Amino acid sequence: MKIILLILVLAGFVFAQSGTDEPVNVKDLIPDIVTDIRYNTTNNFTGQKLYSTDECFYSLSGTRVLQQIQDSLHQITEYKGRTFPKGLGLKIFDAYRPHTVQFLMWDIVGPPFVASPTNGSNHNRGSAVDLTIIDMATGNELNMGTDFDFFGPEAGHDYNGFEQEILDNRILLKNIMSHFNFTPYTVEWWHYSFNPALDYPLLDFQLK
């Protein structure tokens, strides 16, 4: 069992969320959710392994709502003329992110794709999550036009240069996330922030 340790953050203070909304292992609440934690591999924009575990942690309140989204997607067996015998589901690429990792990403990419570590990212607060939709029967991702962490205009919600099926897939993800009180990020189709968690303090939990 991995232990989550609090590390000192910002001027020697330890910031912690309330005990009622502490970061939890997403799979403990949503066993059938698929995760592909890219920052635990070298298959990410840094080319470096930044995490020490492939487990996915997120705020308790946000995870409970993701569970509702997962259940709702399971009920979708037909969409825009396509059939999904076992429904659809979520696949998570990243959720809670240690504050120290934000500094590494900032050095490599910077704005607008990486939030300044000075102010911190919503990932560091346990409010942001990077995800997509999959076909539960095959495990295949719905085509969103670009991969996760693609840094170009094609990744933005306003980009309309793709075929209609791709645009429909993005609309489906955006609509269901927005319905459950998640806010999209303009330049990244995969990035959503859970509104009630936006004011959470910066955290630097490290998994050991």
Summary of the structure (lengths in Angstrom):
residues: 208
radius of gyration: 16.7
end to end distance: 9.2
largest distance: 55.8
contacts: 623
relative contact order: 0.20
helix: 29%
strand: 22%
